[in-house]
Amino acid sequence: MRTIFQITDYCGTPVSLGKREWEEKILSSAPTGHPEVADYLDAMEETIVAPDIVFESTRRADARIFYRLNVGRGNYEGKHLVIVVKDVQEEQGLRGYVSTVYLARGVHSKGRLLWQRKNLPMG
C-alpha cells in the first residue's frame, strides 16, 4: 500500500493514511469527499500524535475519532479537525488506518472518551 504518511498515535499504535484513501475518498469532490482538508496534512499528523480529544466511535467498535480543536483557517476559522481512524488487528499487532477527515463546527460524539489533553478547557 502506498502511503501519504505513517506515524505513531498518542498511545503507540501505528497509523497510516493511504494514498488511495487520500486522493479518491477524502479529497474527492463527491458528496462524501472533503477537499477542504487538502491543506491540513501537517495538522492531521499532529492530531493523531497529540490529539486534543479522542472518542470511541458509536458506529463502529473498531474506530476512534480524533479531534484537534480550533485549527480551521480562512473560511473554516474556528472549526475542528476530525479524523476517523479504523483499527485493525494484524499479525504484527494493532494498526490504525485513516478512514476519513473533515472539519466540524462542534465536538459531536456520544462515544466513550478515550483521551483528553491535559488542561484542555471543556465547556
Backbone as CSV, one residue per row, in Angstrom:
resi,resn,N_x,N_y,N_z,CA_x,CA_y,CA_z,C_x,C_y,C_z
1,MET,0.843,-1.186,0.000,0.000,0.000,0.000,0.887,1.248,0.000
2,ARG,0.641,2.136,-0.931,1.355,3.412,-0.961,0.710,4.342,0.056
3,THR,1.544,5.051,0.792,1.011,5.874,1.875,1.400,7.344,1.729
4,ILE,0.558,8.175,2.301,0.834,9.606,2.427,1.688,9.823,3.676
5,PHE,1.319,9.132,4.770,2.147,9.144,5.979,1.912,7.891,6.795
6,GLN,2.918,7.570,7.612,2.843,6.512,8.611,3.456,7.089,9.876
7,ILE,2.658,7.147,10.944,3.119,7.726,12.198,2.624,6.865,13.350
8,THR,3.009,7.237,14.553,2.557,6.531,15.747,1.640,7.458,16.522
9,ASP,0.461,6.945,16.904,-0.504,7.804,17.591,-0.136,8.003,19.057
10,TYR,-0.970,8.737,19.763,-0.747,9.126,21.157,-0.581,7.943,22.102
11,CYS,-1.066,6.762,21.727,-0.944,5.605,22.625,-0.029,4.520,22.054
12,GLY,0.744,4.859,21.013,1.736,3.938,20.491,1.292,3.046,19.339
13,THR,0.101,3.253,18.815,-0.396,2.453,17.704,0.062,3.063,16.379
14,PRO,0.644,2.266,15.482,0.995,2.797,14.167,-0.276,3.156,13.388
15,VAL,-0.264,4.317,12.747,-1.412,4.789,11.969,-0.899,5.257,10.612
16,SER,-1.621,4.881,9.566,-1.211,5.332,8.232,-2.402,5.887,7.462
17,LEU,-2.065,6.757,6.527,-3.035,7.297,5.591,-2.603,6.833,4.211
18,GLY,-3.431,6.020,3.584,-3.128,5.507,2.259,-3.347,6.551,1.177
19,LYS,-2.517,6.479,0.155,-2.621,7.409,-0.968,-3.986,7.299,-1.643
20,ARG,-4.496,6.089,-1.770,-5.800,5.894,-2.422,-6.927,6.566,-1.620
21,GLU,-6.949,6.353,-0.294,-7.980,6.976,0.547,-7.892,8.498,0.462
22,TRP,-6.668,9.016,0.488,-6.450,10.459,0.436,-6.964,11.042,-0.871
23,GLU,-6.557,10.443,-1.987,-6.892,11.015,-3.287,-8.312,10.697,-3.752
24,GLU,-8.751,9.462,-3.572,-10.033,9.039,-4.138,-11.222,9.196,-3.188
25,LYS,-10.956,9.250,-1.905,-12.060,9.341,-0.944,-12.090,10.705,-0.255
26,ILE,-11.022,11.033,0.452,-11.019,12.249,1.270,-11.037,13.515,0.409
27,LEU,-10.175,13.587,-0.605,-10.094,14.792,-1.431,-11.126,14.828,-2.552
28,SER,-11.901,13.793,-2.689,-12.908,13.700,-3.744,-13.925,14.828,-3.628
29,SER,-14.399,15.276,-4.791,-15.452,16.297,-4.779,-16.830,15.642,-4.703
30,ALA,-16.845,14.312,-4.635,-18.108,13.579,-4.498,-18.789,13.988,-3.199
31,PRO,-20.060,13.656,-3.056,-20.791,14.058,-1.837,-20.127,13.618,-0.532
32,THR,-19.364,12.545,-0.543,-18.735,12.086,0.692,-17.312,12.599,0.865
33,GLY,-16.803,13.350,-0.105,-15.443,13.862,-0.036,-15.332,15.131,0.794
34,HIS,-14.095,15.459,1.164,-13.831,16.662,1.968,-12.581,17.370,1.435
35,PRO,-12.637,17.884,0.206,-11.451,18.509,-0.382,-10.944,19.724,0.393
36,GLU,-11.757,20.266,1.270,-11.331,21.425,2.071,-10.195,21.086,3.037
37,VAL,-9.928,19.814,3.285,-8.847,19.430,4.213,-7.497,19.251,3.508
38,ALA,-7.423,19.529,2.212,-6.197,19.321,1.442,-4.986,20.007,2.066
39,ASP,-5.173,21.187,2.640,-4.058,21.947,3.222,-3.822,21.645,4.703
40,TYR,-4.417,20.581,5.206,-4.327,20.275,6.637,-3.524,18.998,6.922
41,LEU,-2.671,18.589,5.997,-1.918,17.346,6.172,-1.037,17.383,7.423
42,ASP,-0.315,18.477,7.644,0.519,18.591,8.849,-0.334,18.540,10.112
43,ALA,-1.467,19.232,10.086,-2.365,19.236,11.245,-2.945,17.847,11.486
44,MET,-3.147,17.083,10.415,-3.651,15.717,10.566,-2.646,14.871,11.344
45,GLU,-1.394,14.954,10.952,-0.360,14.186,11.657,-0.280,14.616,13.117
46,GLU,-0.301,15.913,13.363,-0.252,16.427,14.740,-1.450,15.939,15.547
47,THR,-2.612,15.891,14.911,-3.832,15.463,15.593,-3.740,14.005,16.019
48,ILE,-3.147,13.171,15.198,-3.019,11.753,15.521,-1.968,11.535,16.603
49,VAL,-0.872,12.269,16.528,0.207,12.119,17.509,-0.161,12.739,18.857
50,ALA,-0.769,13.930,18.821,-1.082,14.665,20.056,-2.480,15.271,19.951
51,PRO,-3.512,14.431,20.006,-4.884,14.942,19.861,-5.341,15.748,21.072
52,ASP,-6.354,16.566,20.845,-6.995,17.251,21.961,-7.971,16.296,22.649
53,ILE,-8.748,15.567,21.836,-9.758,14.644,22.363,-9.827,13.432,21.430
54,VAL,-10.069,12.268,22.011,-10.317,11.064,21.215,-11.515,10.339,21.818
55,PHE,-12.472,9.993,20.957,-13.651,9.244,21.370,-13.672,7.881,20.689
56,GLU,-14.330,6.957,21.332,-14.637,5.680,20.707,-15.850,5.933,19.801
57,SER,-15.842,5.373,18.610,-16.966,5.542,17.699,-18.177,4.771,18.212
58,THR,-19.352,5.348,18.023,-20.581,4.629,18.375,-21.095,3.839,17.174
59,ARG,-20.567,4.123,15.996,-20.995,3.432,14.781,-20.191,2.167,14.506
60,ARG,-18.911,2.199,14.878,-18.035,1.053,14.623,-17.170,0.800,15.853
61,ALA,-17.186,-0.400,16.348,-16.401,-0.742,17.538,-14.896,-0.660,17.269
62,ASP,-14.511,-0.736,16.002,-13.087,-0.725,15.656,-12.595,0.655,15.211
63,ALA,-13.332,1.715,15.525,-12.940,3.054,15.073,-12.838,4.030,16.235
64,ARG,-11.891,4.971,16.073,-11.703,6.054,17.038,-11.815,7.374,16.298
65,ILE,-12.302,8.392,17.003,-12.498,9.714,16.415,-11.565,10.697,17.117
66,PHE,-10.604,11.226,16.368,-9.581,12.144,16.876,-10.002,13.579,16.566
67,TYR,-9.835,14.476,17.538,-10.147,15.897,17.345,-8.914,16.749,17.628
68,ARG,-8.724,17.779,16.791,-7.806,18.885,17.083,-8.687,20.113,17.009
69,LEU,-8.796,20.813,18.116,-9.746,21.923,18.231,-9.220,23.217,17.624
70,ASN,-10.132,23.954,16.999,-9.870,25.312,16.501,-8.661,25.444,15.578
71,VAL,-8.503,24.511,14.639,-7.378,24.599,13.703,-7.784,25.180,12.353
72,GLY,-9.079,25.399,12.157,-9.558,25.920,10.882,-8.976,27.284,10.566
73,ARG,-8.735,27.507,9.274,-8.183,28.778,8.796,-9.098,29.341,7.711
74,GLY,-8.999,30.645,7.496,-9.766,31.280,6.422,-11.260,31.087,6.618
75,ASN,-11.931,30.562,5.589,-13.375,30.328,5.666,-13.750,29.299,6.726
76,TYR,-12.784,28.546,7.195,-13.037,27.474,8.171,-12.538,27.834,9.569
77,GLU,-12.262,29.099,9.793,-11.736,29.553,11.085,-12.643,29.102,12.228
78,GLY,-12.016,28.585,13.277,-12.747,28.138,14.451,-13.252,26.704,14.366
79,LYS,-13.133,26.082,13.205,-13.599,24.701,13.081,-12.544,23.729,13.593
80,HIS,-13.016,22.538,13.908,-12.164,21.494,14.466,-11.837,20.461,13.389
81,LEU,-10.617,19.956,13.424,-10.215,18.886,12.522,-10.625,17.564,13.163
82,VAL,-11.332,16.733,12.398,-11.830,15.446,12.884,-11.257,14.350,11.993
83,ILE,-10.651,13.349,12.615,-10.054,12.235,11.871,-10.619,10.939,12.416
84,VAL,-11.172,10.130,11.520,-11.676,8.819,11.904,-10.600,7.791,11.556
85,VAL,-10.165,7.044,12.570,-9.137,6.004,12.394,-9.763,4.656,12.702
86,LYS,-9.690,3.745,11.729,-10.169,2.376,11.937,-8.992,1.523,12.362
87,ASP,-9.177,0.772,13.439,-8.126,-0.086,13.972,-8.314,-1.514,13.485
88,VAL,-7.220,-2.134,13.051,-7.238,-3.494,12.542,-6.180,-4.303,13.287
89,GLN,-6.588,-5.467,13.797,-5.626,-6.363,14.438,-4.916,-7.148,13.341
90,GLU,-3.611,-6.932,13.211,-2.814,-7.623,12.208,-1.807,-8.528,12.903
91,GLU,-1.110,-9.331,12.138,-0.115,-10.251,12.716,0.893,-9.524,13.592
92,GLN,1.320,-8.340,13.150,2.330,-7.562,13.881,1.738,-6.802,15.059
93,GLY,0.422,-6.813,15.208,-0.237,-6.084,16.287,-1.299,-5.141,15.741
94,LEU,-1.806,-4.298,16.610,-2.854,-3.352,16.228,-2.287,-2.279,15.307
95,ARG,-3.049,-1.920,14.264,-2.636,-0.886,13.325,-3.862,-0.055,12.972
96,GLY,-3.664,1.268,12.875,-4.752,2.173,12.532,-4.636,2.674,11.108
97,TYR,-5.788,2.856,10.480,-5.858,3.384,9.118,-6.822,4.553,9.096
98,VAL,-6.379,5.695,8.557,-7.254,6.856,8.457,-8.358,6.531,7.464
99,SER,-9.593,6.669,7.935,-10.753,6.365,7.115,-11.293,7.621,6.440
100,THR,-11.409,8.694,7.207,-11.860,9.965,6.650,-11.371,11.110,7.531
101,VAL,-11.441,12.302,6.975,-11.015,13.526,7.659,-11.976,14.630,7.232
102,TYR,-12.379,15.463,8.193,-13.251,16.582,7.849,-13.128,17.669,8.900
103,LEU,-13.714,18.817,8.607,-13.759,19.937,9.547,-15.172,20.037,10.096
104,ALA,-15.281,20.309,11.403,-16.587,20.365,12.051,-16.684,21.595,12.949
105,ARG,-17.911,22.089,13.115,-18.145,23.249,13.983,-18.037,22.901,15.455
106,GLY,-18.504,21.719,15.816,-18.530,21.342,17.222,-17.955,19.967,17.457
107,VAL,-17.863,19.606,18.720,-17.414,18.267,19.111,-18.672,17.431,19.298
108,HIS,-18.851,16.467,18.417,-20.060,15.648,18.432,-19.671,14.189,18.595
109,SER,-19.834,13.656,19.769,-19.625,12.229,19.946,-20.375,11.761,21.171
110,LYS,-21.066,10.675,20.993,-21.740,10.044,22.114,-20.922,8.861,22.601
111,GLY,-19.787,8.636,21.929,-18.919,7.525,22.297,-18.141,7.812,23.568
112,ARG,-17.563,6.764,24.109,-16.769,6.860,25.334,-15.507,7.685,25.084
113,LEU,-15.200,8.562,26.008,-13.997,9.377,25.926,-12.789,8.483,26.180
114,LEU,-11.853,8.431,25.220,-10.657,7.605,25.344,-9.441,8.419,25.759
115,TRP,-9.438,9.704,25.399,-8.266,10.545,25.652,-8.692,11.993,25.671
116,GLN,-8.106,12.759,26.568,-8.297,14.203,26.574,-6.991,14.840,26.978
117,ARG,-6.559,15.821,26.205,-5.312,16.522,26.501,-5.431,17.186,27.869
118,LYS,-4.375,17.084,28.635,-4.371,17.720,29.950,-4.570,19.226,29.807
119,ASN,-5.265,19.799,30.748,-5.540,21.236,30.789,-6.385,21.715,29.614
120,LEU,-7.118,20.811,29.000,-7.988,21.200,27.897,-9.268,21.789,28.476
121,PRO,-9.541,23.066,28.167,-10.778,23.665,28.680,-11.985,23.076,27.969
122,MET,-12.840,22.454,28.703,-14.076,21.883,28.131,-15.237,22.669,28.730
123,GLY,-16.153,23.029,27.855,-17.250,23.785,28.407,-18.286,24.118,27.411
